[in-house]
């Protein structure tokens, strides 16, 4: 029986494939004909398993995802690209004699690429990451970090708002939110003497340092853990590091699509006797979904759920 | 005389080993292309599939579009027209010469449709950088295009 018509071992690929189908339905694309085709194909496939495990379906889904990225380029986010690569990986795996092993191998190398490139950007390519400017600015301007800033850095809401007003750049409509005194011409390096200094605290600087180096080292470590041969690294360490990264990252910065993809790749690398690990991945997917999609998630972040600051 | 082909099982084994690497290879190629564009055409590191998100303050919210219209001897600053908002957003993300030229042409056309006769449209993409110790914001010009009628 050819791989095209054989349903794979349910424990090996059914779970990551079904989770990917659900993720596609939860990730709308603004290109209407691509979105319509994706929803129709994935919905029918989830209801009809022989179609769900067809490599031809997943190659068609990859082409649709690729068209969606190309039509919106350069606007799509990184998880749009990663979803397209992952859909291609599923199609390739289903066309091979051992889909479970193939999908696990594809997942491993995608994780290596993602984490090592992210580390390269932070540690080498970026000019404002290692010196703390990235988190120094984002903690004060990105609303997703507001809770962390007020709870851990010792700043109150008024100080955060004042800092955000000071740091905010003009938006893409060309309307300067900042006062005219900031508009001093191109390549301006003039100090803004009439601007109040940022109300930073010692705790703020410590938080910036911890996040800067902690994030870089965590991503570098995960990339290396998955790069090294499996027999060198205990499975608990590899899966545990990925789960921990997703727990701390995606409950604070709710980017559900990216988090789900990392977790699905983790699931695809588990084997038959790793039921507890699979359950952990699925529970983490549900937690990321709750944090990302429910209305209260923007007010009650992971930190508050853990009782920090209460 | 043709060389003997490898046995099917070896070919199958090679496919099983190599084909799963294709998505990661594709991701690497795209990431290299993205890095190149960030250097040549100021593509925002947060975009383009290079996994540069959360590595730099150079993101959409730190970039802006400035447009000046010269009408005879009068120069005036204009907001991005509503019909060109999406185009301006793309130009801010990837301020290539072609995109800025198209945006300037769009502004010129809208001004002419409104009854004005501009002689020049100047489009700038600027980015806000932050000083190392004080985080003082300062605006830096990324690219400019001047369209003459």
Interface residues (C-beta under 8 A of the other chain):
Chain A: X69 X73 X74 X75 X76 X77 X78 X81 X82 X85 X86 X88 X89 X92 X93 X95 X96 X97 X98 X101 X102 X103 X105 X106 X109 X110 X112 X113 X114 X117 X118 X121 X122 X125 X126 X127 X128 X129 X131 X133 X134 X136 X137 X138 X141 X166 X167 X168 X169 X170 X171 X172 X173 X174 X175 X176 X178 X182 X183 X184 X186 X187 X188 X189 X190 X191 X192 X195 X197 X198 X215 X253
Chain B: X12 X15 X16 X17 X19 X20 X21 X22 X23 X24 X26 X27 X28 X30 X31 X35 X38 X43 X44 X45 X46 X47 X48 X49 X50 X51 X52 X53 X54 X55 X56 X57 X58 X60 X61 X62 X63 X64 X65 X66 X67 X78 X79 X80 X85 X88 X89 X90 X92 X93 X94 X124 X126 X127 X128 X129 X130 X132 X134 X135 X136 X137 X138 X139 X140 X141 X144
